[in-house]
Amino acid sequence: MAFAGKLFTRANLGSYICRTRGLTANRVQRRHVVSCIDPSLGLTDEQKEFQKVAFDFATNEMAPHMAEWDEKEMFPVDTMRKAAQLGFGGIYVQPETGGSGLSRLDTSIIFEALSTGCVSTTAYISIHNMCAWMIDTFGSEEQRHRYCPQLCSMEKFASYCLTEPGSGSDAASLLTTAKRDGDHYVLNGSKAFISGAGDTDVYVVMCRTGEKGAKGISCLVVEKGTPGLGFGKKERKVGWNSQPTRAVIFEDCAVPVANRLGEEGRGFTIAMKGLNGGRINIASCSLGAAHASVLLARDHLKVRKQFGEPLSNSQFLQFKLAEMATRLVASRLMVRQAALALQEERQDAVTLCSMAKLFATDECFAICNQSLQMHGGYGYLKDYAVQQFVRDIRVHQILEGTNEVMRMIVSRNLLQE
C-alpha cells in the first residue's frame, strides 16, 4: 500500500498507527471495539493493521465532515486524495500500476471501516476502485500504465457507465451505440444515475458495437473533455449526497479505438466481472453503516431515560439490540466468505456475491432503521448521524444489481442443477 508517496509496508504502517492511536484511541474504542461485534475478530495481524488505519482515517478525516458533505452536497476530493495516500485509491489494483495489490477480503475490511465515517464517500471510492481494477485487469499494458497510476493516486477520478434511462436491470438491452469510423468509435446515447459524473475524469462506458444482446456490447474508456461528451443536471437524491450523480450524454463523441478494453463484444462480460466485486464492495459499505448504527443505538439506550430508568434496562430493547448484533455478524460473515470465493475465482463466486449483496444490504438497512427507531424522535433529526446512515444505505438495495436481480441469480443457480 502507498503512504505519503512510499510503499506502505507493515513496519511503517505500524508506525503510523502508533502516531495516531494516542489522538483517537478513545473515540475508535467507542466506535468499533465491542466484544461480539468486533469486526477484527478472525482477521490476521496484517488485516487488523489495515483495518486500524481505515478506522482511524474514518474517525479523523471523514466522520467530522460527514453531515456537512451531505448537507452542502460536497464532493470531498481532498479527503479522498488523502485516502489514496494510504493506498485506498486502488486497493485491489496491481502494485506495478500503482495499486496496493490487496485481496478482495482486505478490500471488504477496509471499505467496512471507512463507511463508519461516511458511507456516501466510501461508496464512491468503491466504485472508483472497481473502475481502476477493470482497466488494470482487462486493459492493454499501455492502457494500464496510462490510466491506473493516476487513478490509484486519485489525481484523476473514475465513473462506471452501464445503466441507461431505458435499461436498468436489463443491462444487456442498452442502446448507446459506438460505430466504428476508421481509428475511432463514434458514440451516441446516454447513461443514467452515474456516480461522480461531471466531476470525474475517466468514464468506463459500456456501449453497443454489434448485434443486439450481451454479445454486441464493448467497453470503452472515455476521457473528460472529449468533444461530444456532455452531462445532465445534478440529481437531487435522498442520500449519497457527497458524490454528484448526473446523466452522461454522448453526441457524436469520437473515442479512439485504442481506448477499447479487451476485444469487441467482451464489454458485457467485463461489466459483470466488475460488478461481482462491486457487490461485495457495496455490501461492505452497508456493514460499516450497520456497525456504527448498532453502537449509536447501544450508547443511546444507556443514556436515555424513560419511566425513571435507562432504556437499556428494557428487556424488549435488549432483545432488539441482540437481534441487530446477530444480523450484523451474520452479514459480515457472508460478505467475507463471498470475498474469499471471488478472490479464489471459485465456481460459486458469482452466486455467493449475489447472496452476500442481497442479504447484507437488506439486513444492514433493517439494522440502521431499527437504530433510528430506538432513538425515537431524536433519530429523525439531522443532528443525529443515524438518520444519514439510513438515507445513505437505502440505495444499496437498488444499485450494483437490484436485490430482486440478486434473487434471480441465486434461484437460477439452484434450478439449473
Secondary structure, 3 states (H helix, E strand, C coil): CEECCEECCHHHHHHHHHHHHHHHHHHHHHHHCCHHHCCCCCCCHHHHHHHHHHHHHHHHHHHHHHHHHHHHCCCCHHHHHHHHHCCCCCCCCCHHHCCCCCCHHHHHHHHHHHHCCCHHHHHHHHHHHHHHHHHHHHCCHHHHHHHHHHHHCCCCCEEEECCECCECCCHHHCCCEEEEECCEEEEEEEEEEEECCCCCCEEEEEEECCCCCHHHEEEEEEECCCCCEEECCCCCCCCCCCCCEEEEEEEEEEEEHHHEECCCCCHHHHHHHHHHHHHHHHHHHHHHHHHHHHHHHHHHHHHCEECCEEHHHCHHHHHHHHHHHHHHHHHHHHHHHHHHHHHCCCCCHHHHHHHHHHHHHHHHHHHHHHHHHHCHHHHHCCCCCHHHHHHHHHHHHCCCCCHHHHHHHHHHHHHCC
